[in-house]
Amino acid sequence: YKDGNKILFVGSSRLDQPRSQMPVTYPDYLELRKQAQTVDELAFASGSAVLYTGGEEPITLRDAAISANTWPLLGMQPVLGRVFGESEDHVGADPVCVLSCATWKNHFSGDPAVLGKSIDLDGRPHTVVGVMPANFKFWAGDVWTPVGLLADTDAMRSRVIRIDSWIVTRPKEGKTAEDVRAELNVIARQIAQEHPDSNKDIGVELNQLAGNVSGPLKNPLLVLLASV
């Protein structure tokens, strides 16, 4: 990704459990995004399973529901069509989706005519607007949809329900990860004051996205690389 070594993975954190991370609620994300000044983009991503029912038999796909500003943050272009924008990332917008290269080839025979096609995801029609390259693996998505389409659901409106939802961001030029951590925690304290029932003692914690993806495999992989 664009400046991929600088991309940060952000989660909520309990102040009595330093360096802990847990999912971020959508309302908290919106407030953090509105106020944050130390980052290029503050993007939101949530993963879930959806049922695609347009083929010969139903297929379960991994839906990465993301905010539209994820695309400029990552800086990768589709191999076919386009990605969705802010105008499509809100309640009431016509549902659209972007397919992974594997999904396009495995379930749509790699046919370019898939663009503009309506496919059913969990019984809701989505228009295919693009296909990403094979090396684009963000959020392990088989398909990417605008998270704003779900903003009026109970789970997304809640500051208590914490589903598999996180923030991805990158510091602005001249800013560091510590600058971002400090600013987001200041905003988190303001949210806690306004919503003490749900956010008391809740801050944020972050680390590099690359480290979060490799996790405990990093050191064994480095040992293997050295051996080779």
C-alpha positions in Angstrom: 0.0 0.0 0.0 1.0 3.7 -0.3 3.5 4.3 2.5 2.4 0.9 3.9 5.1 0.9 6.6 3.4 3.9 8.1 -0.2 2.6 8.2 -1.5 2.2 11.7 -4.1 -0.2 13.1 -6.2 1.5 15.9 -8.4 -0.1 18.5 -10.2 1.0 21.6 -8.4 0.3 24.9 -9.3 0.1 28.5 -7.1 2.5 30.5 -6.6 -0.1 33.2 -5.2 -2.5 30.7 -2.3 -0.7 28.9 -1.6 -1.8 25.3 -4.9 -3.7 25.1 -7.0 -3.4 22.0 -10.7 -4.1 21.4 -13.0 -3.1 18.5 -14.0 0.5 18.0 -17.7 1.5 17.8 -18.9 3.4 14.7 -20.1 6.5 16.7 -16.7 6.7 18.3 -15.0 6.4 14.9 -17.1 9.3 13.5 -16.2 11.6 16.4 -12.5 10.7 16.1 -12.5 11.2 12.4 -14.2 14.6 12.7 -11.6 15.9 15.1 -8.3 14.2 14.2 -5.7 16.6 12.7 -2.6 14.5 12.9 -3.6 11.9 10.2 -4.1 11.8 6.4 -7.2 9.7 6.6 -9.0 8.0 9.4 -10.7 5.0 7.9 -13.1 2.3 9.3 -13.3 -1.4 8.5 -15.5 -4.2 9.7 -15.6 -7.8 8.6 -18.5 -10.2 8.5 -19.7 -13.2 6.5 -22.4 -12.6 3.8 -24.3 -15.0 1.6 -24.0 -14.6 -2.2 -27.0 -16.3 -3.8 -26.5 -15.5 -7.5 -24.6 -18.6 -8.5 -25.6 -22.2 -8.9 -25.6 -22.6 -5.1 -25.3 -20.2 -2.2 -21.7 -19.2 -1.3 -20.4 -17.6 1.9 -18.1 -14.6 1.2 -16.1 -12.4 3.5 -17.5 -8.9 3.3 -15.1 -6.1 4.3 -17.4 -3.2 5.0 -15.1 -0.1 4.8 -15.4 3.7 4.8 -14.9 5.2 1.4 -11.7 7.1 2.5 -10.0 3.7 2.9 -9.3 3.7 -0.8 -7.1 6.9 -0.9 -5.4 5.8 2.3 -4.2 2.6 0.8 -3.5 4.1 -2.6 -4.2 1.0 -4.8 -6.2 1.2 -8.0 -8.7 -1.5 -9.3 -7.8 -3.5 -12.3 -11.3 -3.1 -13.6 -13.9 -0.4 -13.0 -13.6 1.9 -10.0 -13.9 2.0 -6.2 -16.8 3.6 -4.4 -16.8 7.1 -3.1 -18.1 9.2 -0.2 -21.4 9.8 -2.1 -22.1 6.1 -1.9 -21.0 5.6 1.7 -24.1 6.6 3.6 -27.6 5.3 4.6 -30.0 5.4 1.6 -27.3 5.2 -1.1 -27.7 2.6 -3.8 -25.7 -0.4 -2.6 -22.5 -1.0 -4.5 -19.5 -3.4 -4.1 -16.0 -4.0 -5.2 -14.9 -7.6 -5.8 -11.5 -9.3 -5.0 -9.7 -10.7 -8.0 -10.2 -14.2 -6.6 -13.9 -13.7 -6.3 -14.1 -12.3 -9.8 -12.3 -15.2 -11.3 -13.8 -18.0 -9.2 -17.4 -16.9 -9.2 -17.7 -14.7 -12.3 -15.3 -16.5 -14.6 -13.1 -13.3 -14.8 -15.7 -11.8 -17.1 -15.3 -8.0 -17.6 -19.1 -7.8 -18.1 -19.4 -8.2 -14.3 -19.2 -4.4 -14.1 -22.7 -3.0 -13.6 -24.1 -6.4 -12.7 -26.4 -6.6 -9.7 -25.5 -9.4 -7.2 -27.3 -10.4 -4.0 -25.4 -10.2 -0.8 -27.5 -11.4 2.2 -30.5 -10.9 0.0 -29.7 -7.3 -0.8 -28.8 -6.4 -4.4 -25.4 -4.6 -4.8 -24.1 -3.2 -8.1 -20.5 -4.3 -8.9 -18.4 -1.2 -9.7 -14.9 -2.6 -9.6 -12.4 -5.4 -9.2 -9.2 -5.1 -7.2 -5.8 -6.6 -8.2 -4.8 -10.1 -7.0 -2.3 -8.6 -4.5 -4.9 -6.5 -2.7 -5.8 -8.4 0.4 -7.2 -5.7 2.7 -9.3 -7.0 5.6 -9.2 -10.4 3.9 -12.2 -9.3 1.8 -13.8 -11.4 -0.9 -15.9 -8.3 -1.5 -15.8 -4.7 -0.2 -18.9 -2.6 0.5 -19.5 0.9 1.9 -19.9 0.7 5.7 -22.1 3.7 5.7 -24.9 1.6 4.2 -25.2 0.0 7.6 -25.0 3.1 9.7 -28.6 3.0 10.8 -28.5 -0.5 12.2 -28.7 -1.1 16.0 -25.1 -2.5 16.1 -23.6 0.5 14.3 -25.5 3.1 16.3 -24.4 1.5 19.6 -21.5 2.6 21.7 -21.8 -0.6 23.7 -21.9 -3.3 21.1 -18.3 -3.8 19.8 -18.3 -6.0 16.7 -15.2 -6.8 14.6 -14.6 -3.1 13.7 -11.4 -1.2 13.7 -9.7 2.0 12.5 -6.8 2.2 10.0 -4.9 5.5 9.5 -1.5 7.0 8.7 0.2 10.0 10.3 0.4 13.2 8.3 3.8 14.2 6.9 5.9 15.4 9.9 3.7 13.6 12.5 4.6 10.3 14.2 2.6 7.4 15.6 3.0 8.8 19.1 1.5 12.1 17.9 -1.5 10.2 16.6 -1.8 8.2 19.8 -1.7 11.3 21.9 -4.3 13.2 19.9 -6.7 10.3 19.6 -6.6 9.7 23.3 -7.4 13.4 24.0 -10.5 13.0 21.8 -11.3 9.7 23.5 -11.3 11.4 26.8 -13.7 14.0 25.5 -16.0 11.3 24.3 -15.8 9.6 27.7 -16.9 12.8 29.4 -19.9 13.1 27.0 -20.8 9.4 27.2 -19.7 8.1 30.6 -22.1 5.2 30.6 -20.4 3.6 27.6 -17.0 5.2 27.4 -15.7 5.6 30.9 -12.0 4.7 31.0 -11.9 3.9 27.3 -9.0 5.3 25.3 -7.2 4.1 22.1 -4.2 2.0 21.3 -2.4 1.6 18.0 0.4 -0.3 16.3 1.6 -0.8 12.8 -0.9 -2.6 10.5 1.9 -4.8 9.2 2.7 -6.0 12.7 -0.9 -6.7 13.4 -1.2 -8.8 10.2 1.9 -10.8 10.8 1.4 -11.0 14.6 3.2 -13.9 16.2 4.4 -15.3 12.8 6.8 -12.4 12.3 9.8 -13.8 14.2 9.5 -17.4 12.9 9.2 -16.0 9.4 12.4 -13.9 9.9 14.2 -17.1 11.2 13.0 -19.0 8.2 14.2 -16.2 5.9 17.6 -16.2 7.5 17.8 -20.0 7.2 17.0 -19.9 3.5 
